[in-house]
């Protein structure tokens, strides 16, 4: 699927007159700011620069090689990112090491155009992806339901879903926050948006949006989601065309009830799940295991999940998505924290798990021309993030392994694809 560089190609490049060294951005423990290193690489790929760049999978934590030195080095220095000038001979030695080890060279073609699906009243929560993009200085455009239904998704290479509830149950915050001003405002906003789009119910409106997102993936889009957007997207897709039974609470009619029958053929990642219709239970389905399975419900400081080690040469996509300077990452909760493996479709790849518990934290899959990647949890540096807490200051976590997983996904669409065989 993605292009790699062979030793023969390497020799031809090294013997050509255009080869003139470059800049290595190491991504191992030596790196001073891992998160902004992604932003520097993105910057190098942007027009008008479009510098030749490569992702060196498994080499020093998944380093980047930019075939330009001066401007990239100056920009990186401003961002606090460690770089190392490399000569032609240095590059040849790096390539030789990569050829002999479980490593790979992936050319990066162009900076992907990024969109973040987020409602206009997204507070009081932060969103880890928005924070990561902002900190790394990677540009993005916010989109919401009207943009999705008007086909605007197709202007973008990569889409992140804010921790949205696509079932129309307002995040299942009715039990705890129905009297809060922000909750009531969300209800008014979502109802108004549904009616403006021609739907009488929020769940019908969100179902239509979910279907458009699925079509975006089918047609070649790269989708990334965290927290409740992961399982609620599939719940909404499974409910398309299925009768919904209303179960209003206190006569207010704000909370949809349970679904009599689900169609799992429509879903991206999950199957054979059971929804939890009670609006007073803060859980959407049995896909999620929350909190971490390691402690049987009691959290402790040492909870971690483990990234899989893939063959870089034979499995470059999952290898790209799991590049990190550690293999064990501290866990973090969310409304959807992790995924029961028993609920995954057979074609879904587990990227990270809690070994021995039958629970995945990080998954990836392909749907026709596009891909989707889901990461459980809300904020990698706020393990038990609560409603109303302030935004995480990423300048305090420039080497966050959890945030690196997010940014791997942002650069993933930049990887150059192999031409299709005919």
Secondary structure, DSSP 8 states (H G I E B T S, - for coil): -B-B--HHHHHHHHHSTT---EEEE--STT-S-HHHHHHHHHHHHSTTT---EEEEETSTTTEEEES--HHHHHHHHHHT---EEE-HHHHHHHHHHHHHTT-EEEEE-----EEEE--TT-TTS--HHHHHHHHHT---EEE-HHHHHTTGGGG-SEEEE-S--TTSSGGG-HHHHTTSHHHHHHHHHHHHHHHHTT-SSHHHHHHHHHHHHHHHHHTT-EEEEETHHHHHHHHHHHTTTS-EEE--STT---SEEEES---GGG-SSB-S--B---TTSS-SBTTB--S-GGGTT---TT-EEEE----TTT-HHHHHHT--S-SEEE----SS--EEGGGB-TT-EEEEEETTTTEEEEEEEEETTEEEEEE-SS-TT-TT--TT-----GGG-TT-HHHHHHHHHHHHTTB-B-----
